[in-house]
């Protein structure tokens, strides 16, 4: 590895974090569906 290839490798490195261009509406709908499903299960089980 030379000193000229090192900066190129650092620029192209990805951390695997969330991307900014994802379908945000789908994430919100699935998140709220999970919340409602959890609330229904807790209520049915008599925990609240």
DSSP file (Angstrom, degrees, kcal/mol; ACC not computed):
  #  RESIDUE AA STRUCTURE BP1 BP2  ACC     N-H-->O    O-->H-N    N-H-->O    O-->H-N    TCO  KAPPA ALPHA  PHI   PSI    X-CA   Y-CA   Z-CA
    1    1 A X              0   0    0      0, 0.0     2,-0.2     0, 0.0     0, 0.0   0.000 360.0 360.0 360.0 129.0    0.0    0.0    0.0
    2    2 A X    >>  -     0   0    0      1,-0.1     4,-1.1     0, 0.0     3,-0.5  -0.532 360.0-104.8-103.6 172.9    1.5    3.3   -1.0
    3    3 A X  H 3> S+     0   0    0      1,-0.2     4,-0.6    -2,-0.2    -1,-0.1   0.689 117.3  59.2 -71.8 -17.1    0.7    6.8    0.3
    4    4 A X  H 34 S+     0   0    0      1,-0.2     4,-0.5     2,-0.1    -1,-0.2   0.762 106.1  46.0 -83.5 -24.0   -1.2    7.6   -2.8
    5    5 A X  H <> S+     0   0    0     -3,-0.5     4,-1.8     1,-0.1    -2,-0.2   0.708  97.3  73.8 -88.7 -20.3   -3.8    4.8   -2.4
    6    6 A X  H  X S+     0   0    0     -4,-1.1     4,-2.0     1,-0.2     5,-0.2   0.925  94.8  48.0 -62.5 -47.9   -4.4    5.4    1.3
    7    7 A X  H  X S+     0   0    0     -4,-0.6     4,-1.9     1,-0.2    -1,-0.2   0.877 110.3  54.1 -62.0 -34.4   -6.5    8.6    0.9
    8    8 A X  H  > S+     0   0    0     -4,-0.5     4,-1.6     1,-0.2    -1,-0.2   0.891 108.5  48.7 -64.8 -38.2   -8.6    6.9   -1.8
    9    9 A X  H  X S+     0   0    0     -4,-1.8     4,-0.6     1,-0.2    -1,-0.2   0.877 110.3  51.0 -69.0 -37.0   -9.4    4.0    0.6
   10   10 A X  H  < S+     0   0    0     -4,-2.0     3,-0.4     1,-0.2    -1,-0.2   0.860 109.5  50.0 -70.2 -34.3  -10.4    6.4    3.4
   11   11 A X  H  < S+     0   0    0     -4,-1.9    -1,-0.2     1,-0.2    -2,-0.2   0.868 112.7  46.6 -70.5 -35.8  -12.8    8.3    1.2
   12   12 A X  H  < S+     0   0    0     -4,-1.6    -1,-0.2    -5,-0.2    -2,-0.2   0.506  84.7 117.0 -86.8  -4.2  -14.5    5.2   -0.1
   13   13 A X     <  -     0   0    0     -4,-0.6     2,-0.4    -3,-0.4    -3,-0.0  -0.425  48.2-160.7 -68.8 135.7  -14.9    3.6    3.4
   14   14 A X        -     0   0    0     -2,-0.1    -2,-0.1     1,-0.1    -1,-0.0  -0.913  16.7-155.8-117.8 145.9  -18.5    3.0    4.5
   15   15 A X        -     0   0    0     -2,-0.4    -1,-0.1     2,-0.0    -2,-0.0   0.585  40.4-117.6 -95.4 -11.8  -19.7    2.5    8.0
   16   16 A X        +     0   0    0      1,-0.2     3,-0.1     2,-0.0    -2,-0.0   0.631  64.9 144.6  84.0  13.4  -22.9    0.7    7.2
   17   17 A X        -     0   0    0      1,-0.2    -1,-0.2     0, 0.0    -2,-0.0  -0.114  58.9 -65.0 -76.7 179.3  -25.0    3.4    8.8
   18   18 A X        -     0   0    0      1,-0.1     2,-0.3     2,-0.0    -1,-0.2  -0.313  50.5-128.9 -66.7 148.4  -28.4    4.5    7.5
   19   19 A X    >   -     0   0    0     -3,-0.1     3,-0.6     1,-0.1    -1,-0.1  -0.671   5.2-135.7 -97.0 155.0  -28.6    6.2    4.2
   20   20 A X  T 3  S+     0   0    0     -2,-0.3    -1,-0.1     1,-0.2    -2,-0.0   0.655  96.5  62.4 -82.7 -16.2  -30.4    9.5    3.6
   21   21 A X  T 3  S+     0   0    0      2,-0.1    -1,-0.2     3,-0.0     2,-0.1   0.036  76.1 124.1-102.4  27.6  -32.2    8.5    0.5
   22   22 A X  S <  S-     0   0    0     -3,-0.6     2,-1.4     1,-0.1     3,-0.1  -0.313  77.7 -87.2 -83.9 168.5  -34.4    5.7    1.9
   23   23 A X     >  +     0   0    0      1,-0.2     4,-1.5     2,-0.1     3,-0.2  -0.598  47.1 179.4 -76.8  92.3  -38.2    5.4    1.7
   24   24 A X  H  > S+     0   0    0     -2,-1.4     4,-2.1     1,-0.2    -1,-0.2   0.839  74.9  57.2 -67.9 -34.4  -39.0    7.4    4.9
   25   25 A X  H  > S+     0   0    0      1,-0.2     4,-2.4     2,-0.2    -1,-0.2   0.889 105.7  51.6 -65.8 -37.1  -42.8    7.0    4.5
   26   26 A X  H  > S+     0   0    0     -3,-0.2     4,-2.5     1,-0.2     5,-0.2   0.898 108.7  50.9 -64.8 -40.0  -42.5    3.2    4.5
   27   27 A X  H  X S+     0   0    0     -4,-1.5     4,-2.2     2,-0.2    -2,-0.2   0.903 111.4  47.8 -63.7 -40.9  -40.4    3.4    7.7
   28   28 A X  H  X S+     0   0    0     -4,-2.1     4,-2.6     2,-0.2     5,-0.2   0.916 112.5  48.2 -66.8 -42.9  -43.0    5.5    9.4
   29   29 A X  H  X S+     0   0    0     -4,-2.4     4,-2.1     1,-0.2    -2,-0.2   0.929 114.4  45.5 -64.6 -44.7  -45.9    3.3    8.4
   30   30 A X  H  X S+     0   0    0     -4,-2.5     4,-2.1     2,-0.2    -1,-0.2   0.878 112.6  52.0 -66.9 -36.6  -44.1    0.1    9.5
   31   31 A X  H  X S+     0   0    0     -4,-2.2     4,-1.9    -5,-0.2    -2,-0.2   0.932 112.0  44.3 -64.8 -45.6  -43.0    1.8   12.8
   32   32 A X  H  X S+     0   0    0     -4,-2.6     4,-2.4     2,-0.2    -1,-0.2   0.842 110.7  55.6 -69.3 -32.0  -46.6    2.9   13.6
   33   33 A X  H  X S+     0   0    0     -4,-2.1     4,-2.5    -5,-0.2    -1,-0.2   0.909 108.0  49.2 -63.8 -41.0  -47.9   -0.5   12.6
   34   34 A X  H  X S+     0   0    0     -4,-2.1     4,-2.3     2,-0.2    -2,-0.2   0.895 110.5  50.5 -64.2 -40.0  -45.5   -2.2   15.1
   35   35 A X  H  X S+     0   0    0     -4,-1.9     4,-2.2     2,-0.2    -2,-0.2   0.926 112.6  45.9 -64.0 -45.0  -46.6    0.2   17.8
   36   36 A X  H  X S+     0   0    0     -4,-2.4     4,-2.4     2,-0.2    -2,-0.2   0.915 112.4  50.8 -65.5 -42.5  -50.3   -0.5   17.2
   37   37 A X  H  X S+     0   0    0     -4,-2.5     4,-2.3     1,-0.2    -1,-0.2   0.909 111.0  48.6 -61.6 -42.3  -49.7   -4.2   17.1
   38   38 A X  H  X S+     0   0    0     -4,-2.3     4,-2.4     2,-0.2    -1,-0.2   0.896 110.8  50.9 -64.8 -40.1  -47.8   -4.1   20.4
   39   39 A X  H  X S+     0   0    0     -4,-2.2     4,-2.3     2,-0.2    -2,-0.2   0.896 110.5  49.1 -64.7 -39.8  -50.5   -2.1   22.0
   40   40 A X  H  X S+     0   0    0     -4,-2.4     4,-2.7     2,-0.2    -2,-0.2   0.917 112.1  48.4 -65.6 -42.7  -53.2   -4.6   20.9
   41   41 A X  H  X S+     0   0    0     -4,-2.3     4,-1.9     2,-0.2    -2,-0.2   0.904 112.4  48.0 -64.8 -41.0  -51.2   -7.5   22.2
   42   42 A X  H  <>S+     0   0    0     -4,-2.4     5,-2.0     2,-0.2     6,-0.6   0.903 114.0  47.2 -66.0 -40.5  -50.6   -5.8   25.5
   43   43 A X  H ><5S+     0   0    0     -4,-2.3     3,-1.0     1,-0.2    -2,-0.2   0.913 112.0  49.4 -67.5 -42.5  -54.2   -5.0   25.8
   44   44 A X  H 3<5S+     0   0    0     -4,-2.7    -1,-0.2     1,-0.3    -2,-0.2   0.849 107.7  54.7 -63.9 -34.7  -55.4   -8.5   24.9
   45   45 A X  T 3<5S-     0   0    0     -4,-1.9    -1,-0.3    -5,-0.2    -2,-0.2   0.580 112.5-121.2 -77.7  -8.0  -53.0  -10.0   27.4
   46   46 A X  T < 5S+     0   0    0     -3,-1.0    -3,-0.2    -4,-0.4    -2,-0.1   0.738  73.0 130.5  78.0  22.9  -54.5   -7.9   30.1
   47   47 A X      <       0   0    0     -5,-2.0    -4,-0.2     1,-0.2    -5,-0.1   0.623 360.0 360.0 -84.4 -12.6  -51.3   -6.2   31.1
   48   48 A X              0   0    0     -6,-0.6    -1,-0.2    -5,-0.2    -5,-0.1   0.357 360.0 360.0-125.1 360.0  -52.8   -2.7   31.0
